[in-house]
Amino acid sequence: MMSDRFSQPDRLRAALFLFLAVVCTVGLVVAFSLAEDPPSAPAAPAAVPLSARISNYDEVIAAIRHGLRYHAGDITVTFSYGEDIQKELTAVVGDWVEEALEETEDPTEGDYIRYQYGGYEVRCACNHPKGGRYQYTVTIIPRHYTFWEQEEKLAAALEDIEAGFGFTSATTDYEKIRTIYDWVCSNVKYDQVHKNNNYAHLRSTCYSAVVWRTAACQGYSVTLYRMLRDVGINCRIITGMAQRVDSSREFHAWNIVELEGKWYNLDATWDAGREDWRFFLRGRTGFTGHTPGKPFYDKDFVSRYTISEADWSCPENLSDPEVGFG
């Protein structure tokens, strides 16, 4: 899910030449001008990857993100370069896509894209006219879990559901989190029908949870992420291993959420259908049975999303006798 920045040879540090275009089959066509270093310019530092040497790097990433968000069938990048870099292209594309999947202020980007698509295929073509520059065409083919029409239907359903919550400017973040968590736990059932079907990817989506009211753990997590982000609550999705009471282990997904400057764990999958929530706003020590995957131990991630040691302590005036820790 997270890729490390990589170093390229010094010969790849010169900026790409003149023109790059990003074309998505949803109708997006974006052209970019790329700076070219003058012949006397020194090479870029070795720590800077080729993927980041584009003068308008942010625009390139935004265009790829746009294609992923709006379910482009493919995203095509074309550019020219003075040397043969075909062996580096797959790593360069990986860098671009990873950057496009970073968190933004939009609830339909970041983790919402990351956990609702099954990766992508890369196709690279190179043409080298005699005496000319290498002409490259790189095509990114995402594997989306939903169709765009389903995303539109989902957006309409969420608008109705969230309007029914009746949130106002006086609603606290805790009340928003509790209300949305309650809705998900009360309305979404675990998908047992497709449990052993590795190709039933729709069960891992917000669409399945909200429209069909059934999902796997990833679908629960993406739904919480989308709904909480819709109302301005910072949230992330965590994946790793979970251990059941019978000591069996399985791949699992859950959430972390920010409340009053601290981060807490949520697991709506395991609290679904329960009245005494056991995994709601849990701190690090109280969130038993969950082991995050390796990417979530990354130094930068841990410093940005430091989990509270203690569970959230609910103020008495906000307590609900039907909502509590078991």
For each residue, the residues with C-beta under 8 A, 3 or more apart:
1: 114 239 293 295
2: 98 295 298 301
3: 94 95 98
4:
5: 49 95
6: 49 91 95
7: 46 47 49
8: 12 13 46 49 50 88
9: 12 46
10: 13 43 44 46
11: 14 43 83
12: 8 9 50 53 83 85 88
13: 8 10 43 44 45 46 48 50 53
14: 11 36 37 41 43 44 53 82
15: 34 35 36 37 53 54 55
16: 20 34 36 53 54 79 80 81
17: 34 36 79 80 81 82 133
18: 33 34 36 80
19: 31 32 33 34 78 79 80
20: 16 31 32 33 34 54 60 77 78 79
21: 29 30 31 32 76 77 78
22: 28 29 30 32 60 63 64 67 75 76 77
23: 28 29 30 75 76
24: 27 28 29 63 66 67 70 72 73 74 75 76
25: 72 73 74
26: 67 70 71 72 73 148
27: 24
28: 22 23 24 63 66 67 70 72
29: 21 22 23 24
30: 21 22 23 59 63
31: 19 20 21
32: 19 20 21 22 54 56 59 60 63
33: 18 19 20 55 56
34: 15 16 17 18 19 20 54 55 56 79
35: 15 55
36: 14 15 16 17 18
37: 14 15 41
38: 41
39:
40:
41: 14 37 38
42:
43: 10 11 13 14
44: 10 13 14 48 53
45: 13 48
46: 7 8 9 10 13
47: 7
48: 13 44 45 52 53
49: 5 6 7 8 52 53 92 95
50: 8 12 13 53 85 88 92
51: 54 57 91 92 95 96 99
52: 48 49 57 95
53: 12 13 14 15 16 44 48 49 50 57
54: 15 16 20 32 34 51 57 60
55: 15 33 34 35
56: 32 33 34 59 60
57: 51 52 53 54 60 61
58: 61 62
59: 30 32 56 62 63
60: 20 22 32 54 56 57 63 64 77 96
61: 57 58 64 65 96 99 100
62: 58 59 65 66 100
63: 22 24 28 30 32 59 60 66 67 75
64: 22 60 61 67 68 75 77 96 97 100 140
65: 61 62 68 69 100 101 104 109 113
66: 24 28 62 63 69 70 72
67: 22 24 26 28 63 64 70 72 75 140 142
68: 64 65 71 72 75 97 100 101 113 117 142
69: 65 66 106 108 109 113
70: 24 26 28 66 67 148
71: 26 68 142 144 146 147 148 151
72: 24 25 26 28 66 67 68 75 142
73: 24 25 26 141
74: 24 25 139 140 141 142
75: 22 23 24 63 64 67 68 72 139 140 141 142
76: 21 22 23 24 137 138 139 140
77: 20 21 22 60 64 93 96 136 137 138 139 140
78: 19 20 21 135 136 137 138
79: 16 17 19 20 34 136
80: 16 17 18 19 133 134 135 136
81: 16 17 85 133 134 136
82: 14 17 133 134
83: 11 12 134
84: 126 128 134
85: 12 50 81 88 89 92 134 136
86: 89 124 126 136
87:
88: 8 12 50 85 91 92
89: 85 86 92 93 122 124 136 138
90: 93 94 122 124
91: 6 51 88 94 95
92: 49 50 51 85 88 89 95 96 138
93: 77 89 90 96 97 122 138 140
94: 3 90 91 97 98
95: 3 5 6 49 51 52 91 92 98 99
96: 51 60 61 64 77 92 93 99 100
97: 64 68 93 94 100 101 120 140
98: 2 3 94 95 101 102
99: 51 61 95 96 102
100: 61 62 64 65 68 96 97
101: 65 68 97 98 110 113 114
102: 98 99 110
103: 109 110 111 236
104: 65 109 110
105:
106: 69 109 110
107: 112 225 226 229 230
108: 69 112 113 151 226
109: 65 69 103 104 106 112 113
110: 101 102 103 104 106 113 114
111: 103 114 115 222 225 236 237
112: 107 108 109 115 116 206 222 225 226 229
113: 65 68 69 101 108 109 110 116 117
114: 1 101 110 111 117 237
115: 111 112 204 218 221 222 225 237 239 253
116: 112 113 144 145 146 204 205 206 222
117: 68 113 114 120 142 143 144 145
118: 143 144 145 201
119: 142 143
120: 97 117 140 141 142 143
121: 140 141 143
122: 89 90 93 138 139 140 141
123: 138 139 141
124: 86 89 90 136 137 138 139
125: 136 137 138 139
126: 84 86 134 135 136 137
127: 134 135
128: 84 132 133 134 135
129: 132 133 135
130:
131:
132: 128 129 135
133: 17 80 81 82 128 129
134: 80 81 82 83 84 85 126 127 128
135: 78 80 126 127 128 129 132
136: 77 78 79 80 81 85 86 89 124 125 126
137: 76 77 78 124 125 126
138: 76 77 78 89 92 93 122 123 124 125
139: 74 75 76 77 122 123 124 125
140: 64 67 74 75 76 77 93 97 120 121 122
141: 73 74 75 120 121 122 123
142: 67 68 71 72 74 75 117 119 120
143: 117 118 119 120 121
144: 71 116 117 118 147
145: 116 117 118 201 202 204 205
146: 71 116 150 151 154 202 205 207
147: 71 144 150 151
148: 26 70 71 151 152
149: 152 153
150: 146 147 153 154 207 211
151: 71 108 146 147 148 154 155 207
152: 148 149 155 156
153: 149 150 156 157 207 211
154: 146 150 151 157 158 206 207 210 211
155: 151 152 158 159
156: 152 153 159 160
157: 153 154 160 161 210 211
158: 154 155 161 162 210 226 227 230
159: 155 156 162 163
160: 156 157 163 164
161: 157 158 164 165 183 210 227
162: 158 159 165 167 227 230 231
163: 159 160 166
164: 160 161
165: 161 162 176 179 180 183 231
166: 163
167: 162 171 175 176 179 231
168: 171
169:
170:
171: 167 168 175 176
172: 175 176 318
173: 176 177 233 259 260
174: 177 178 259 312 314 315 318
175: 167 171 172 178 179 318
176: 165 167 171 172 173 179 180 228 231 232 233
177: 173 174 180 181 228 233 257 259 266 281
178: 174 175 181 182 280 318 320 323
179: 165 167 175 176 182 183
180: 165 176 177 183 184 224 227 228 231
181: 177 178 184 185 224 266 268 271 277 280
182: 178 179 185 186 323
183: 161 165 179 180 186 187 227
184: 180 181 187 188 209 220 223 224 227 268 272
185: 181 182 188 268 271 272 273 274 277
186: 182 183 273
187: 183 184 213
188: 184 185 209 210 213 214 215 219 220 223 268 272
189: 213 214 272 273
190: 214 215 216 269 272
191: 194 195 200 203 208 214 215 216 219
192: 195
193: 214
194: 191 197 200 203 216
195: 191 192 216
196:
197: 194 200
198:
199:
200: 191 194 197 203
201: 118 145 204 205
202: 145 146 205 207 208
203: 191 194 200 208 214 215 216 218 219
204: 115 116 145 201 208 215 216 218 219 222
205: 116 145 146 201 202 208 209 215 218 219 222
206: 112 116 154 209 210 219 222 223 226
207: 146 150 151 153 154 202 210 211 212
208: 191 202 203 204 205 211 212 214 215 219
209: 184 188 205 206 212 213 214 215 219 220 222 223
210: 154 157 158 161 188 206 207 213 223
211: 150 153 154 157 207 208
212: 207 208 209 215
213: 187 188 189 209 210
214: 188 189 190 191 193 203 208 209
215: 188 190 191 203 204 205 208 209 212 218 219 220 223
216: 190 191 194 195 203 204 219 220 269
217: 220 221 252 253 254 269
218: 115 203 204 205 215 221 222 237 239 253
219: 188 191 203 204 205 206 208 209 215 216 222 223
220: 184 188 209 215 216 217 223 224 253 268 269 272
221: 115 217 218 224 225 237 238 253 254 255 268 269
222: 111 112 115 116 204 205 206 209 218 219 225 226 237
223: 184 188 206 209 210 215 219 220 226 227 268
224: 180 181 184 220 221 227 228 235 255 257 266 268
225: 107 111 112 115 221 222 228 229 235 236 237 255
226: 107 108 112 158 206 222 223 229 230
227: 158 161 162 180 183 184 223 224 230 231
228: 176 177 180 224 225 231 233 234 235 255 257
229: 107 112 225 226 232 233 234 235
230: 107 158 162 226 227
231: 162 165 167 176 180 227 228
232: 176 229
233: 173 176 177 228 229 257 258 259
234: 228 229 257 258
235: 224 225 228 229 255 256 257 258
236: 103 111 225 255 256 305
237: 111 114 115 218 221 222 225 253 254 255
238: 221 253 254 255 256 265 290 292 293 296
239: 1 115 218 251 252 253 292 293 296
240: 251 252 290 291 292 293 296
241: 249 250 251 252 290 291 293
242: 249 250 251 252 270 289 290 291
243: 247 248 249 289 290 291
244: 247 248 249 250 289
245:
246:
247: 243 244
248: 243 244
249: 241 242 243 244
250: 241 242 244
251: 239 240 241 242
252: 217 239 240 241 242 269 290
253: 115 217 218 220 221 237 238 239 269
254: 217 221 237 238 265 266 267 268 269 279 290
255: 221 224 225 228 235 236 237 238 265 266 267 268
256: 235 236 238 263 264 265 266 305 307
257: 177 224 228 233 234 235 263 264 266 281
258: 233 234 235 261 262 263
259: 173 174 177 233 262 263 264 281 312
260: 173
261: 258
262: 258 259 306 308 312
263: 256 257 258 259 305 306 307 308
264: 256 257 259 281 282 283 307 308 311 312
265: 238 254 255 256 279 281 282 283 284 287 290 307
266: 177 181 224 254 255 256 257 279 280 281 282
267: 254 255 270 271 279 287 290
268: 181 184 185 188 220 221 223 224 254 255 271 272 279
269: 190 216 217 220 221 252 253 254 272
270: 242 267 278 279
271: 181 185 267 268 274 277 278 279 280
272: 184 185 188 189 190 220 268 269
273: 185 186 189
274: 185 271 277 278 326
275: 322 323
276: 324 325 326
277: 181 185 271 274 280 323 324 325 326
278: 270 271 274 325 326
279: 254 265 266 267 268 270 271 282 287
280: 178 181 266 271 277 323 325
281: 177 257 259 264 265 266 311 312 314
282: 264 265 266 279 286 287 311 312
283: 264 265 286 287 307 308 309 310 311 312
284: 265 287 307 308 309
285: 309 310
286: 282 283 310 311
287: 265 267 279 282 283 284 290 307
288:
289: 242 243 244
290: 238 240 241 242 243 252 254 265 267 287
291: 240 241 242 243
292: 238 239 240 296 297
293: 1 238 239 240 241 296
294: 297 298
295: 1 2 298 301
296: 238 239 240 292 293 301 302
297: 292 294 301 302
298: 2 294 295 301 302
299: 302 303
300: 303 304
301: 2 295 296 297 298 304 305
302: 296 297 298 299 305 306
303: 299 300 306
304: 300 301
305: 236 256 263 301 302
306: 262 263 302 303
307: 256 263 264 265 283 284 287
308: 262 263 264 283 284 311 312
309: 283 284 285
310: 283 285 286 313
311: 264 281 282 283 286 308 325
312: 174 259 262 264 281 282 283 308
313: 310
314: 174 281 318 319 324
315: 174 318 319
316: 319
317:
318: 172 174 175 178 314 315
319: 314 315 316 323 324
320: 178 323 324
321: 324
322: 275
323: 178 182 275 277 280 319 320
324: 276 277 314 319 320 321
325: 276 277 278 280 311
326: 274 276 277 278
